[in-house]
Amino acid sequence: MLLTDYLRTEPDAAWSLALQCGVTHGTIRLPDDPDYDFTDLSALKAVVDRFKSHGITPVVLEPLPNQLHDHIKTGDALRDESIEKFIKLMSNLREVGIHTVCFNFMAHYGWTRTDTTLPERGGATVTGFSLERFSPDGFTLDRETLLYNYEYFVKAVIPYAERYDIRLALHPDDPPLDRLGNVSRIFTSLDAIKRGISTVSSPNLGVTFCQACYQLMGERLDEAIPALADKIFFIHFRNVRGIKTNFSETFHDNGDIDMAAAMKLYIENGIDVPIRVDHVPTFAGENSNVAGYDTLGRLFAIGYLKGIIDGLNAARNIC
């Protein structure tokens, strides 16, 4: 496994703390600045060089920039222009050595939480979702249109992903509900994911295996991981407690998923891809900047993940 951390484009404490934890590779997000040009190779190089000068090598782009992807998912008047910009971005990513892009097809709402301060162990707080507390805003997008928009996108970009050696890793819907308000969701089960990545037969179309999403789908991880093994391009190592209509995120060692067993499955199935911890608690006394991505919880999660990997590797060497 290639251990990464999720890092924004401007240096902050997370960069230094990742390095202090022994993480030297980055899952990076491009600037959310509306003036940032996603087709400009020099702008991308400046971002990547900034990371490298700090000792961090970017290997995954996450997400496919929302300023482009939002138009693609809803299929509005800027869809084709956004697709063309993304194709150029893939060409530029190859030039800077980034070969994996994590994308999703959650239109309008994106990944959604109704709570950000649910109580967890020892006074820490976590994010969560309750369908009863979700308030839709009236936007409407039906299933057939969303499926068409997805097929339109992958058929347009996959030939270029193959040309530029970019692996597109589809993240499931989070939460994995068939709809939020009047907006349909199309990647809410293992079968739906299989159909999605079979839309175009390509070695460059696969998945981001966000294990908590599959858990909330009601899928068995010991079946889903082997079923997708050769299509898993990236892993979100996350734990959760509850069901898809009502759940909370947890400490990595305190949810419904046996995390060591999940990692053992990845290793046994020959999955050796970038991985990052995802959605961590906010510790007591910590000032939260972005719930789920605060600093102290990530330190705990990275150490926990490294311990699991080292322990399993040691056990394999003993055997």
C-alpha positions in Angstrom: 0.0 0.0 0.0 1.2 3.5 -0.8 0.2 5.6 2.3 -1.0 9.1 1.4 -2.7 12.0 3.2 -5.3 14.4 1.9 -3.7 17.8 1.5 -4.8 21.2 0.3 -2.7 23.2 -2.1 -1.4 25.8 0.3 1.1 24.6 3.0 -0.5 24.2 6.4 0.1 22.2 9.6 -1.2 19.0 7.9 1.7 19.0 5.5 4.3 19.0 8.3 2.3 16.5 10.4 1.9 14.1 7.5 5.7 14.1 7.1 6.2 13.7 10.8 4.0 10.6 10.6 6.1 9.2 7.8 3.7 10.0 5.0 5.6 11.3 2.0 2.9 11.0 -0.7 -0.1 13.2 -1.2 -3.7 13.0 -2.3 -4.1 16.6 -3.4 -6.9 18.9 -4.1 -6.5 21.7 -6.7 -7.3 25.3 -5.8 -11.0 26.2 -5.4 -10.1 29.7 -6.6 -12.5 30.5 -9.5 -9.6 32.2 -11.3 -7.5 29.0 -11.3 -7.0 27.7 -14.8 -7.3 23.9 -14.9 -5.9 23.7 -18.4 -2.7 25.6 -17.5 0.2 23.2 -17.2 2.4 25.8 -15.5 -0.2 26.4 -12.8 -0.4 22.7 -12.1 3.4 22.4 -12.0 3.5 25.3 -9.5 1.2 23.4 -7.2 3.1 20.1 -7.6 6.5 21.7 -7.2 5.3 23.3 -4.0 4.5 19.9 -2.5 7.7 18.4 -3.7 9.8 21.2 -2.2 8.3 20.1 1.1 9.1 16.5 0.6 5.7 15.4 -0.5 5.0 13.6 -3.9 1.5 14.1 -5.2 0.1 10.8 -6.6 -3.7 11.2 -6.5 -6.0 14.1 -7.5 -9.2 14.3 -5.4 -11.7 15.4 -6.3 -12.1 15.9 -10.0 -12.4 19.7 -9.6 -15.9 20.6 -8.7 -15.9 23.7 -10.9 -15.8 21.3 -13.8 -17.5 18.2 -12.4 -20.6 20.0 -11.2 -21.5 20.9 -14.7 -20.7 17.4 -16.0 -22.9 15.7 -13.4 -25.9 17.9 -14.0 -25.4 18.0 -17.7 -25.9 21.8 -18.0 -24.8 24.1 -20.8 -21.2 24.1 -19.6 -20.8 20.3 -19.7 -18.9 20.0 -23.0 -16.6 22.8 -22.2 -15.9 21.3 -18.7 -15.2 17.9 -20.3 -12.7 19.5 -22.7 -11.0 21.2 -19.8 -10.8 17.9 -17.9 -9.3 16.2 -20.9 -6.6 18.9 -21.0 -6.1 18.5 -17.2 -5.5 14.8 -17.6 -2.8 15.5 -20.2 -1.2 17.9 -17.7 -1.5 15.4 -14.8 0.6 12.9 -16.8 3.3 15.6 -17.2 3.6 16.0 -13.5 3.4 12.3 -12.6 -0.1 12.1 -11.2 -1.9 9.1 -12.6 -5.0 8.6 -10.4 -8.1 10.8 -10.3 -10.8 10.1 -7.7 -14.2 11.2 -9.0 -17.9 10.7 -8.0 -21.3 11.1 -9.6 -23.1 12.7 -6.7 -24.9 15.5 -8.5 -25.9 18.7 -6.7 -25.6 17.6 -3.1 -22.2 15.8 -3.1 -21.2 13.8 0.0 -23.8 14.9 2.6 -23.9 15.1 6.4 -26.6 16.5 8.6 -24.5 16.6 11.8 -20.9 17.6 12.5 -20.7 17.4 16.3 -22.1 14.0 17.3 -20.5 12.7 20.5 -17.8 10.1 20.2 -15.4 8.4 22.6 -13.9 10.6 25.4 -15.6 13.8 24.3 -14.5 13.8 20.7 -17.1 14.7 18.1 -17.9 13.3 14.6 -20.0 13.8 11.6 -23.1 11.9 10.8 -26.2 11.7 8.7 -29.9 11.3 9.5 -32.4 11.1 6.7 -35.1 12.5 9.0 -32.9 15.7 9.5 -32.0 16.1 5.8 -33.7 19.2 4.3 -33.8 19.1 0.4 -33.6 22.4 -1.4 -36.0 21.7 -4.3 -33.5 20.8 -7.0 -34.6 17.9 -9.2 -32.6 15.4 -11.2 -34.1 12.1 -12.2 -32.3 8.8 -12.4 -32.4 8.4 -16.2 -30.9 11.8 -16.8 -28.1 11.2 -14.3 -27.3 7.8 -15.8 -27.1 9.4 -19.2 -24.9 12.2 -17.9 -22.5 9.6 -16.4 -22.4 7.5 -19.6 -21.8 10.7 -21.7 -18.9 11.6 -19.5 -17.0 8.3 -19.3 -17.5 7.7 -23.0 -16.0 11.1 -23.7 -13.0 10.9 -21.4 -11.9 7.3 -21.2 -10.1 7.3 -24.6 -8.0 10.2 -23.3 -7.5 8.6 -19.9 -6.0 5.6 -21.7 -3.9 7.9 -23.9 -2.5 9.8 -20.9 -2.3 6.8 -18.5 -4.8 8.3 -16.1 -6.8 5.9 -13.9 -10.3 7.2 -13.1 -11.5 5.9 -9.7 -15.2 6.1 -9.1 -16.3 6.8 -5.6 -19.7 5.5 -4.4 -22.6 7.7 -3.4 -22.3 8.9 0.2 -24.7 8.3 1.8 -25.7 5.4 -0.5 -29.3 6.3 -0.8 -31.4 6.1 -4.0 -32.2 9.7 -3.7 -31.7 12.8 -1.6 -34.8 14.9 -1.9 -35.7 15.0 -5.6 -32.1 14.2 -6.7 -31.4 10.6 -7.7 -28.3 8.7 -6.8 -27.0 6.0 -9.0 -24.0 4.3 -7.3 -25.6 2.9 -4.1 -24.8 -0.8 -4.4 -22.0 -3.1 -5.5 -24.0 -4.2 -8.5 -24.5 -0.5 -9.5 -20.8 0.1 -9.2 -20.0 -2.9 -11.3 -22.4 -1.7 -14.0 -20.9 1.8 -13.8 -17.4 0.7 -14.4 -18.5 -1.6 -17.2 -20.1 1.2 -19.1 -16.8 1.4 -21.1 -14.5 -1.6 -21.2 -11.2 0.0 -20.1 -8.3 -0.8 -17.8 -8.4 2.9 -16.8 -11.9 2.9 -15.3 -12.1 1.6 -11.8 -13.1 2.5 -8.3 -12.2 4.3 -5.1 -13.0 1.7 -2.6 -14.5 3.8 0.2 -15.1 0.9 2.6 -17.6 2.7 4.9 -19.9 3.4 1.9 -19.9 -0.3 1.0 -20.6 -1.1 4.7 -23.6 1.3 4.7 -24.8 -0.2 1.4 -25.3 -3.4 3.3 -22.6 -5.1 1.3 -20.2 -7.7 2.8 -16.6 -6.4 2.5 -15.3 -9.9 2.3 -17.3 -10.2 -1.0 -17.0 -6.7 -2.3 -13.2 -6.4 -2.0 -12.5 -9.6 -3.9 -15.2 -8.8 -6.5 -13.6 -5.5 -7.3 -10.0 -6.4 -6.6 -8.5 -5.7 -10.1 -10.5 -2.5 -10.3 -9.6 -0.9 -7.0 -7.3 2.0 -7.8 -7.5 3.9 -4.5 -8.8 3.2 -1.0 -10.5 5.4 1.6 -9.8 3.8 4.9 -12.8 4.9 7.0 -15.1 3.4 9.7 -18.7 4.1 10.5 -21.5 3.0 12.8 -25.2 2.6 11.9 -27.2 2.2 8.7 -27.4 4.3 5.5 -30.4 6.4 6.7 -28.9 7.1 10.1 -25.2 6.8 10.8 -22.2 8.4 12.5 -18.6 8.3 11.6 -16.2 7.0 14.3 -12.7 6.6 15.4 -11.1 4.2 13.0 -11.0 1.5 15.8 -14.5 2.1 17.1 -17.0 1.4 14.3 -18.8 -1.5 12.7 -16.0 -2.4 10.3 -13.2 -4.8 11.4 -10.4 -2.6 10.0 -7.6 -5.2 10.4 -9.7 -7.8 8.6 -10.4 -5.3 5.8 -6.7 -4.6 5.3 -6.0 -8.3 5.3 -8.5 -8.7 2.5 -6.7 -6.0 0.4 -3.4 -7.6 0.9 -4.7 -11.2 0.2 -6.3 -9.9 -3.0 -3.0 -8.3 -4.2 -4.3 -4.8 -4.0 -1.4 -2.4 -3.7 -2.7 1.1 -4.4 -2.7 4.6 -2.8 -4.6 4.7 0.4 -5.6 7.4 2.8 -7.5 7.8 6.1 -10.8 9.5 5.7 -13.3 11.4 7.9 -11.8 11.5 11.4 -13.1 12.8 14.8 -12.5 16.3 16.1 -10.7 15.9 19.4 -11.9 17.6 22.6 -10.6 21.1 22.8 -9.7 21.2 19.1 -11.0 24.1 17.0 -12.6 22.5 14.0 -11.8 23.9 10.6 -13.5 21.3 8.4 -15.4 18.6 10.3 -14.1 15.2 9.4 -10.7 16.5 8.3 -9.3 18.0 11.5 -5.7 17.4 12.5 -5.5 15.4 15.7 -7.9 12.7 14.5 -5.9 12.3 11.4 -2.8 11.7 13.5 -4.5 8.9 15.4 -5.9 7.4 12.2 -2.6 7.4 10.3 -0.8 5.8 13.2 -3.6 3.2 13.5 -3.4 2.4 9.8 0.3 2.2 9.8 0.2 -0.2 12.8 -2.3 -2.5 11.0 -0.2 -2.6 7.8 3.0 -3.2 9.7 1.4 -5.9 11.9 0.0 -7.8 8.9 3.2 -7.6 7.0 5.1 -8.9 10.1 2.7 -11.8 10.4 3.2 -12.7 6.7 6.9 -12.7 7.1 6.7 -14.9 10.2 4.5 -17.4 8.3 
